[in-house]
Amino acid sequence: MHDLILRGARVIDPSQNHDGVVDVGFKDGRVSGFGKDLKADASTDVRDLSGYILSPGLIDLHTHVYWGGTSLGIDADDFCRLSGVTTSIDTGSAGPGNWPGFRKHVIERSEARILAYLHVSHAGIYGFSKTVMVGESEDIRLMAPTECAEVADKNRDLIVGIKVRVGRHSSGSQGTAPLNAALQAAEQVGMPLMCHIDHPPPSYEEVLDMLRPGDVLTHAFRPFPNAPVTAQGTVKAAVQSARKRGVFFDIGHGKGSFAFKTARAMLANGFPPDTISSDVHALCIDGPAFDQVTTMSKFLCMGMPLYDVIKCSTVNAALTLQRMEYGSLKVGSLGDATILTVKEGKFDYVDVVGEHLIGNQKIVSEGVVLKGKWWHPKRTNKFRKQTAN
């Protein structure tokens, strides 16, 4: 029998090509039922979610949650609880030199799920604040592919890939040299790589040409320079080619890496992102990124169907992580779910270059089921209890 049953919601689960009203049951931290009129007993917590949307637990593929260990880190539980995120993927806050602290003091103590891309830089992203901005990839002496591979291999339960940052702000004049080091580490352990890109050098095209199937380019819809579209608004040939060979394109909004102009052009050309992520950190949590549901809302207001927006934040993210028990409400999957509503009105959204978009919809997180249980019970009172059938 189930510990918890959610009834009456519009369940959007792209992993099962499902969009419609159905019951979802949870037991022992897993999804235990998916269908009409699931049976309950006297011990089952049955809640009426009529009028709400239920999705698999949202995955934010690009976050920085090494709180206290790096200056850009935020508290994962505080962020996830409010943003409807059940799994945050930290992307390179820690490198092999400070990974043990991240694992022991943050990941293992967090209630929310945290997975990580390990930075090929010895100390990860260590110099990122309002007053100090040091590109960790600028000093090639900090690239530590041997140690990175060793740590990643020993921590496969939590480390999903290798991270590197290249571009003028993060790697100075080093070009693709840090990416070469990261690729060596990734090849050694048989893991995918996530690559950050900012201003050239290197160029968008140079970076894409080096990425392999299964690798992720984050900040993929960034503004000029190093945008994925031409001045005429067409998608660059290198971008089309990379997608065809299996490179994933992630949003990674952040402080400086998402522009409405770029996104409109990409969507107009039939090139949606593979994954939508916030790149939330200490310098963008108060804007312009804010959180995962705000980032998702921006795409909804630019015309992406809600089903596709949720797909980019659930099953598609699970696919890039190669962990298909995430991002799904299939029976046996992780017992994570997010309760959402879509508010109607006038909402002011802003990108990283200061352009504002007045949208008529906003995705709001209303509650979270984590590991088969209500994560923050005080918020569950809005969902009416039902008697067992």
ZINOR-V312356 format. One record per residue. N is the residue number from 1. PSI is psi in whole degrees, 0 to 359 (* if undefined). Layout:
# ZINOR-V312356
n,psi
N,PSI
N,PSI
This chain:
# ZINOR-V312356
n,psi
1,162
2,148
3,324
4,135
5,132
6,121
7,152
8,353
9,155
10,107
11,119
12,107
13,90
14,339
15,339
16,13
17,41
18,135
19,98
20,175
21,128
22,157
23,149
24,129
25,153
26,142
27,135
28,39
29,7
30,164
31,126
32,351
33,147
34,103
35,185
36,139
37,53
38,141
39,140
40,158
41,187
42,336
43,353
44,133
45,110
46,126
47,141
48,115
49,26
50,133
51,353
52,166
53,135
54,126
55,164
56,157
57,128
58,142
59,123
60,106
61,349
62,103
63,172
64,102
65,23
66,70
67,129
68,342
69,334
70,155
71,344
72,357
73,143
74,167
75,119
76,315
77,317
78,315
79,310
80,320
81,322
82,335
83,2
84,15
85,129
86,338
87,119
88,137
89,112
90,130
91,79
92,13
93,322
94,146
95,186
96,334
97,334
98,15
99,317
100,322
101,320
102,315
103,310
104,315
105,342
106,298
107,311
108,342
109,349
110,144
111,317
112,155
113,135
114,125
115,171
116,145
117,127
118,129
119,140
120,341
121,140
122,315
123,20
124,213
125,91
126,344
127,59
128,99
129,185
130,335
131,339
132,127
133,94
134,121
135,114
136,338
137,359
138,330
139,106
140,341
141,340
142,349
143,126
144,66
145,325
146,309
147,323
148,314
149,320
150,314
151,317
152,319
153,326
154,352
155,42
156,343
157,334
158,332
159,123
160,351
161,184
162,141
163,146
164,149
165,127
166,153
167,166
168,322
169,331
170,335
171,7
172,236
173,13
174,348
175,231
176,5
177,314
178,325
179,321
180,316
181,317
182,320
183,323
184,317
185,316
186,318
187,320
188,321
189,1
190,40
191,158
192,169
193,143
194,128
195,125
196,145
197,137
198,224
199,150
200,155
201,158
202,173
203,160
204,316
205,319
206,317
207,312
208,322
209,339
210,345
211,146
212,165
213,133
214,345
215,159
216,128
217,116
218,163
219,35
220,336
221,42
222,163
223,171
224,143
225,166
226,42
227,158
228,359
229,157
230,173
231,335
232,1
233,18
234,156
235,132
236,147
237,322
238,328
239,313
240,316
241,319
242,319
243,321
244,328
245,4
246,16
247,138
248,142
249,115
250,147
251,302
252,63
253,293
254,205
255,334
256,23
257,20
258,131
259,134
260,320
261,314
262,314
263,318
264,318
265,317
266,316
267,322
268,332
269,10
270,32
271,77
272,163
273,156
274,319
275,144
276,124
277,158
278,334
279,45
280,136
281,183
282,336
283,0
284,1
285,337
286,17
287,147
288,351
289,313
290,290
291,182
292,314
293,331
294,318
295,317
296,320
297,325
298,320
299,324
300,318
301,346
302,7
303,356
304,133
305,147
306,320
307,315
308,324
309,315
310,322
311,320
312,347
313,8
314,267
315,326
316,320
317,319
318,323
319,318
320,329
321,348
322,37
323,86
324,358
325,348
326,160
327,30
328,153
329,21
330,146
331,130
332,346
333,169
334,141
335,57
336,135
337,152
338,132
339,125
340,157
341,159
342,109
343,145
344,143
345,209
346,120
347,132
348,114
349,147
350,145
351,191
352,348
353,6
354,3
355,136
356,144
357,123
358,106
359,159
360,6
361,153
362,127
363,128
364,134
365,126
366,343
367,165
368,135
369,123
370,123
371,36
372,5
373,157
374,130
375,318
376,90
377,332
378,336
379,357
380,350
381,336
382,341
383,109
384,133
385,145
386,157
387,152
388,147
389,*
